[in-house]
Amino acid sequence: MTALFHPRLSLSAVATFDWTFEQDIEFWSRAGLRCVGLLLRKIEAVGFERAVAELRRRNFAISCIVVGPFTLLDSSLWEAERESIFRCIDVIHALGGGAVYGPPGKGGFDSWDESAARYAEAIAPCIAYGASRGVNVAFEPTLRSQISFVHNIRDSLDLVQRSGAVVVVDIGNCYAERDVRQWIRRAGEHIGLVQISDVAIGTMEEPGAGTRGLPGSGELPIEEFIRAAIAAGYEGPFEIEYLGLGEVDQSAVLASLTQMSALLYGLAA
């Protein structure tokens, strides 16, 4: 290992989306990460038992495992979707760590309440199984309506109350919400994971891309968001997560990890 990052700093496998599990684990080990986030698709490709053995051998803690959304419009698919979550809960239970999460699913009903009721019904067995294994089950609000009917933290707290799941606070998704840091503080014990990314907003003359990227590549006040989560009582990982497609700029990733680690050492235990 070449670095020693803050133990609460994690890097998601979504940031290296096109890499294999083997590429991820080699990079994580070389970088000196202690906590990492997994993607179900990559675990399935190598097999659950092999993935657990490799992660245990290298002594990684797990911030999360990302699964797909529920197909809320077709309850006949829920059993298979639940089974994937059950297997991920077992992985986190075996290794120690954070949450299993996915977007709640596409709505398409006459009311938000009906979508929420569907999600609560779909996720209930997963929450019960997670509780029995000491693992949080969470959902991620996102503006991508093809995978989520929940788009902000305010509505997320309504879904927390209705479903019993906890919420993923993704800074790169929620940064533009009204009074967003106040809502993060209100979320408190219902936060299952905090994800950090950055957004290049730009100006009217030179607009930024508007998509999530590595922390340090944009203009978001990341430190203030982390402070808000800490003030809310959040004690879990801070995970760098954005959709990293294609070739990975490894030097840039390492530089961002170093920057975020130094920030966490100044703010978090």
N, C-alpha and C positions, 0 to 999 in steps of 0.2 A: 504494500500500500504506500502511496506517495503523499497522501494528505490525511489530515485528521479533522473532519468537519464536525460541526455541532451535532450531537446525537439526535436532536429533534428535526434536523434537516433531512429531507427525503427528495429523491428524484423519481418521477413517475416513468414507467415504461411507455406511456403515451407520448412522452417527449422524444422518444426514439422509436416511433410507431412502426417503421418498416424494418427495424432490426429484429433478429431472432432472440429468443431467451438466452441463448449462449452468448451472443454479442453483448446483450445487456449486462449479464452477470460478469463478463470479463471486464467491461468498462467500469462497472460499479466497484469491482475489487481493485482495479488499478487506480481509480480515483481516490479510494479510501473512504467511501461512503459506509455508514453504519446502518442506515435505514433506507428502504427502497419501496417503491410502489409497483405493483404487478398488474398485468393485463391478462384477463382470462384466456384470450385467444392464444397468447404465447405459451401459457402454462399447458393448455390442452395439446399444443403441438409437440411438446416434449414428454408429456405425461405427468400427472400430479405427483406420483411417488418420486420420480427422478427430480422434479423441480424442488420438492420439499427437501430431499437429500442434499442437493447442491446448495440450497440456501442455508440449510442448517450447518453444513460443513464449513461454510464461509461466515457463519455467525451473523447473518443479516436479521435485523428487525424489519417488520413489514408495516408500512404506513397504511396500505389499503390493497384491495384487489378490485379492479374495475370490471363490471359485468355489463351486459347489454340491458336495454330498457324492457319493461314488460310490454307484451302485446295486449294492451288493455281492451281492445275491441274484440278479442277472440280468447275467451277464457279456456278453451280447449288446449291452448298452448302453455298455460300457466304451470302445469305440473312439471314439464320439462324445464321451464325457466327457473322454477324454484329449485330443481335438482342441481342446476349449475351453481346457484347461490349456496346451497347446502355444502357442496364440495369445497367452495371457496372458504366458507366458515371453518371447515375442518382444517384447511391449510393454515389459516391465521391462528387457529387454536393450537396447532402443532408447533408453530414457530414463534408465537407471541407477536402482538402488534395491534393494529387499529381496526379499520372497518372494511366491510364489503359494501360497495355502493354501485349504483347505476342510475341513469336518468329514469324517472318514474314511468315514462311512456307517453306516447301520443294520445291526446284527448280525442275530440271528435264527437262529443255528446252535447246535449242541449244545454248543459250547465256545468260549471267548474265543479260544483258539489258532486255531481254524478261521477265525474272522472276521479275525484278524490275518494269516493266510496269504493270505486272499482280498485284503485290502487291499494287502499287499506285492506280490502279482501284478498288481493293477490299476494301482498307482502306479509300478511299476518303469520303464516307458518314459518317464514324465514326469520322473523323477529323472535318468535318463540324459540326456535332452534338456536339462533345466535345467543339469546339470553342464557340458554342452558350450557353454552360453551364459552361464555364470557366474551363474545364478539359483537360489536355494534353493527347494525344494518342501517345503511344510510341511503339517501337519494340526493341527486345533484340537480338543482334548478339551472336551467339554461335557456337562452333565447332561441335555441334551435327547436322550433315547435314540432318538427318531425319526430323528436324523441322525448319531448317533455311538454306537459300542460302547465308546468310550474316554472315561472320565469324570474322570480325575485325572492328576496329573503322574507319579505312581509308575508307573501302567500305561502312560502315554505313553512313558516311557523304555524299557519293554519293546518297544513298537511301533517306536520309533526304531531299536533294534537289529535288529529283524526286517525292517524295510522300507527303512531308509536315509533316510527322510524326517526332517526336523527338526520341532520342536514349537513351537506358539504358546502362550505363557504369558499367559493372560487372567486378570488379577487378580480381576475380578468373577465369574469362574467358579470359581476355585480357592481363594479366600480361606479357606474353611472346612475345607480338607483338613488332615489331621494333619501337623504339622511342615512346613507348606507352604513356608516360606521356606528351610528346609534342603533341601527337594527342588528348589527353584528353583536354589539354589547348586550342587546336584549335576548339574543339567541342563547347566550350563556351555555348552560349544561346540555343544550340540545345540539351543539356543534359536534359533529362526528369527525370532521377533518377540515383543515384549512389549506387551501391550495394557493400558491403564489405564482403569478405571471405578470407580464407587463404589456402595455398597449401603447403604440406610437399613434398619438391622436393628431398631432400636427396643427396646421392652421388652415384658414380658408384658401390662402395662396398655395400652400404646400401641405395638403391633407396627408395624414399617415394612413397606413394600411387598415388600421382599426381592428386588427386581429391580435390574438394573444401571442406573446413571444417570451423569450428568456427575460427574467428579471434583470433590470439594468438596461434593457434595449428600448425602453419607452419612457413615458412621463408619469406613470402612476406613483402616488406617494405610498410606496409599499410599506415603509416603516410605520406609517400611521395606521394602516390596516392591521399590521401585526400587533401594534400596541392595543388596538381595539379588541382583538381576539384575546390577548392576554388579560385585558381588563374584564372581559367577559368570564374569565375563569378557565379558559381553554388551556389544557395541559398536554395536548397531543402533538403529533408531528406537523411541521410546516413543509408542504410538498411542492416542489417546482413541477408544474403541470401545464402543458399546452400541446397542441397537436403538431408534433414535429415530423413532417413528411419528407421523404427523400434523404439526401445526404446530410449527415450530422456534422456540424462544426464543433468538433470535440473540444477544441481550445476555448471556444466561446462558452460552451457548457461548463467547463472547469472554472473559467473566470467568474461566471455567474454563481456557481456553487460557492466559490471562495468569498465573493461579495456578500451573499446571503448568510453564509456561516458567520462571518464577522459581525453582521447585523444582529443575528440571533444571540451571539455571545454577549453582545452589549445590552440585550433586552430580556432574554429568557434564561431560566435556569436549565 
